[in-house]
């Protein structure tokens, strides 16, 4: 029988070997859109790329995100014209991010805390280098965390009535 210290060290080594980094499962190099673009342009990008989120950039830096929900709630539901509404007027400036070398466990925690289904992956220059979604976690990782992530982030919120 091994000493507890040796067993703990061996367990830690095994855990390090199985730690998944976000760069292993993220979708790299997502298309971004300028904050000066129109909402109609963003909607066409989303349709063409079959995505529900676009990183919004100002110069080379991440400025926020625009989602299909942003378009519905902040433009269509308010009877605004998508051709004359700029992305910077309706985008979400606060985005949830992580780095490519972030452990999956930490990324799941960020998603849970923010109740978000996607994280933007940024580099040291605040450039968006990837996107990781619950779908990526579910389909590309073999870890018990995926069930935990999906359950925690997918908790329904009560609709306003």
Secondary structure, DSSP 8 states (H G I E B T S, - for coil): ---HHHHHHHHHHHHHHH--BHHHHSEES--EEETTSBHHHHHHHHHHHT-SEEEEEETTEEEEEEEHHHHHHHTGGGT--TTT-BHHHHSBS---EEETT-BHHHHHHHHHHHT-SEEEEE-TTS-EEEEEEHHHHHHH--STHHHHHHHHHT-------
